[in-house]
Each structure stands twice: as C-alpha cells, then as structure tokens.
Amino acid sequence: MTNLKRVMISLPDSLLEKVDGVAEQENQNRSEFVRKAMKLYIAELRKEEIKQEMKQGYLEMGNINLEIAEDNIRIENRDFSKYEANIAECE
C-alpha cells in the first residue's frame, strides 16, 4: 500500500485482545486488520445511507404514482361513461 499514515488510537484491553485474536486467525497483522475493519465499516455506512435514500425516493415516488393512478382512474371513468352513453344512443 502506498501513502500510508501512522495513527495512534486508544482501545480498551479487551477490544485489543479480540482484534489481535481475530487478526491472528486471519493471518493478518494488526494494521491490516484495522484497515480492513475500517473499510468494511465505511462500506456499511454507505449501504445504510443508500438504503435511506432509496426509502425516501420510494416514498416520494409512491405519492407521485398514486396521483397518476388517480388521474388515470378519473379519465377511464369519464371515457367509460362516454362509451356507455354512446351505446345507449345506438340502442
């Protein structure tokens, strides 16, 4: 990896022990593990952000789609009434 920066963080002993244990199981050093964990966390935050944006979009589109459907029902009812009137005139 290029352009690595050294940072200092404070962790409780119990968390550091867990980090070291998992890193060892994964055949990674502590830095590799922390980099991977940070990337995964950031990716999860982004997924949640996208989910919220999609939810908002669906809510907004739901209202728009409802308006369109209501307009179409009014038009269909109007046209059907005209159709029935035309049939009645033919009889």
KOLMIVO-752476 format. One line per field, with one value per residue (C-alpha): residue number from 1; y, z, x; residue in one letter. Coordinates in steps of 0.1 Angstrom, whole numbers, plus 5000, padded with zeros to 4 digits. Each point is the difference from the previous one (the first is absolute). Example, Ala and Ser with C-alpha at 12.3 -4.5 7.8 and 13.67 -1.06 7.14 Angstrom:
residues 2
i: (1_2)
Y: (4955_5034)
Z: (5078_4993)
X: (5123_5014)
aa: (a_s)
***
This chain:
residues 91
i: (1_2_3_4_5_6_7_8_9_10_11_12_13_14_15_16_17_18_19_20_21_22_23_24_25_26_27_28_29_30_31_32_33_34_35_36_37_38_39_40_41_42_43_44_45_46_47_48_49_50_51_52_53_54_55_56_57_58_59_60_61_62_63_64_65_66_67_68_69_70_71_72_73_74_75_76_77_78_79_80_81_82_83_84_85_86_87_88_89_90_91)
Y: (5000_5035_5032_4983_5023_4989_5008_4993_4988_4990_4968_4982_4969_4976_5014_4999_4964_4992_5019_4982_4966_5005_5015_4970_4976_5019_5000_5038_5024_5025_5028_4979_4989_5036_5012_4973_5006_5037_4994_4976_5024_5029_4978_4990_5037_5007_4971_5013_5035_4986_4980_5031_5020_4972_4999_5037_4997_4972_5021_5030_4979_4982_5033_5009_4966_5003_5033_4986_4969_5023_5021_4970_4986_5033_5000_4963_5006_5031_4981_4970_5022_5015_4965_4989_5031_4993_4964_5011_5024_4972_4978)
Z: (5000_4992_5019_5034_5030_5035_5025_5037_5015_5034_5006_5031_5008_4994_4965_4991_5011_4977_4971_5004_5003_4968_4981_5010_4988_4967_4996_5001_5020_5022_4974_4972_5022_5011_4964_4988_5029_4993_4963_5008_5025_4975_4974_5024_5008_4962_4996_5027_4985_4966_5016_5017_4967_4982_5027_4997_4962_5002_5023_4977_4969_5018_5004_4964_4988_5020_4984_4966_5007_5014_4968_4978_5019_4995_4963_4996_5019_4979_4968_5011_5007_4965_4986_5019_4988_4964_5003_5016_4971_4975_5016)
X: (5000_5012_4996_4995_4997_5008_4972_4996_4968_4989_4982_4988_5021_4971_4994_5037_5002_4970_5016_5033_4982_4980_5030_5020_4973_4998_5038_5001_5020_4981_5003_4986_4971_4992_5002_4977_4976_4999_4993_4972_4985_5001_4984_4972_4993_4998_4976_4978_5001_4990_4972_4986_5003_4981_4973_4995_4999_4974_4979_5001_4993_4972_4981_5007_4989_4968_4992_5006_4978_4972_5002_4998_4970_4982_5008_4990_4967_4993_5007_4980_4970_5003_5002_4969_4982_5009_4988_4967_4995_5005_4974)
aa: (m_t_n_l_k_r_v_m_i_s_l_p_d_s_l_l_e_k_v_d_g_v_a_e_q_e_n_q_n_r_s_e_f_v_r_k_a_m_k_l_y_i_a_e_l_r_k_e_e_i_k_q_e_m_k_q_g_y_l_e_m_g_n_i_n_l_e_i_a_e_d_n_i_r_i_e_n_r_d_f_s_k_y_e_a_n_i_a_e_c_e)
***
